[in-house]
Amino acid sequence: MWQHCCLRRIDFRTIPLILGLMVMSVLIITSTTHELQCSAEGKFLTFCCKKQIQWFSVGLCAYLFFAKLDYRKLRNWAWVLYIGTTLLLLGLFFTEPIQGVHRWYRIPIIGGTLQPSEYAKLSLIIILSWFLEKKERVVGSWGTFFQAAGLIFIPFLLILKQPDLGSALVLFPIVLGMFYFGGIHPIAIKVMSVIGITILIFTSLVFTGILSHNELKSIAMHLLKEYQYERFNPETYHRNAAQTSIAMGAYMGSGWKKSTFTGRHFLPAAHTDSVFPAFTEEFGLFGATLMLLLFFALIYCSFQVTVVARDRFGEILSAGIATYLAIHVIINIGMMCGFLPITGVPLILITYGGSSVTLTMGVLGILQSIYIRRFMF
């Protein structure tokens, strides 16, 4: 089951990329929390920074565990993981809400929280990979498409009802990518692509001011609730603050711990959702470009795993994971730059939070498992 000797076949190109992003995370979390109540007095490692390093340590264990684990064993756990995460999503509605929503479980022993929607993404990727491989001979039929859509519908609905629009919308491009690599009916792929592109164009037109947010409200109220439509408001304080923070970074940035806008706590959620504009203000265009290059290289290497995978399950699984990584980066940076609504999608390996870090490291470990075993069977 575990094969320690296989680690010498690991894709070592990704190691410095992951470590580089972790260093960036530690630097910006330290900077944005050193004056908050969660920080230690005047020390380099604030409380939040120490927690993030702890989560990175847990994530490293998850990374090594899944890298050594034969990924084909995940087939046997596909239904267990799917049912387990679905029950966790359902159980949220029987607990006390946190910040007015049903997204997290409180973990009293370690004083943290658990967000099942993050792990539901991985369980859906695994169950879809298993299902599409099993249906390989008839994968292009409409029956296979509707059965696969049925697997997605229940977790998608539960996540949407939390409400967690960001996580629910992230599932759409992940599923679309897996359907494409899995060989689902071409017409279904085209229809889903048209729907996705239409929504993206409509959103961009609203946020760039070409379409009026106020004039469209009467029409949108037939489809969305008012609080949901207000996320498409291009003049929210959070959106303007994020763009201001990015603009103030200029080319070289203000310097570490020397930001004026973020440093005075004008930027909401600076160490969580808004970590990208906080980083850009301190390290400027050059720092942001370096971060984007690291992300691009990591995602490029992830999609290369899809090319070298030796079986159908590994190919579809790696495609789903690579899309998962790419879409989180695109959505988070897109919403901070003002092109997409702010929905709370984390920036992988940068945003403060245990669920996102451990899951990201876990899926990177699965990619390594697929890559390591490309010549072994």
Secondary structure by P-SEA (a helix, b strand, c coil): cccccccccccccaaaaaaaaaaaaaaaaaaaccccccccccccccaaaaaaaaaaaaaaaaaaaaaaccccccccaaaaaaaaaaaaaaaccccccccccccccccccccccccaaaaaaaaaaaaaaaaaaaaccccccaaaaaaaaaaacaaaaaaaaaccaaaaaaaaaaaaaaaaaacccaaaaaaaaaaaaaaaaaaaaaaaccccccccccccccccccccccccccccaaaaaaaaaaaaaccccccccccccccccccccccccaaaaaaaaaccaaaaaaaaaaaaaaaaaaaaaaaacccaaaaaaaaaaaaaaaaaaaaaaaaaacccccccccccccccccaaaaaaaaaaaaaaaaaaacccc
